[in-house]
Amino acid sequence: MKKIIITIIFFLVLSVPAFGSDWKQVGTGPNNNPIYLDVDNILTKNKRYRIWWKIRYNTPEKNDSGKLMVEVHINSEINCSERTEKSLSRVNYFEDGSNESFNFKSLKAKPTGITPDSVIYRLSKIVCD
């Protein structure tokens, strides 16, 4: 009986779906840096979309502390009805393999209008239209 229960548990664990990212390039930003959208992790509620997007720098860029960033991932909420955006969190990835995270949710920042022809404008056109 014990072997049967262990076997059932084993197969249940194997059947749990794996979650990952599916980054699709959606354009380029300043300095021709590619912009990607994680199309597998778009959450929606009441015409508000939470998305993860990233910029991969062609040439590493210095952050405020002087470290060289190779990539940045940003979690944003886009309100399609109001055409506003709010950054929720950000992760900077550095050339030395380290990273740093910022959580903006606790700041209770108000959404800002989406600037035409900006990166977030192009992302909003993808998720809202």
URRA-V200891 format. One record per helix or strand. SS is the DSSP state (2 for helix, 1 for strand). FROM is the first residue (numbers start at 1). TO is the last residue. Records with the same first field share a line. If there is no record, write none. Layout:
SS = FROM-TO, FROM-TO
This chain:
2 = 2-15, 30-32, 39-41, 105-107, 119-128
1 = 23-28, 34-38, 43-45, 48-62, 68-79, 84-94, 99-103, 112-113
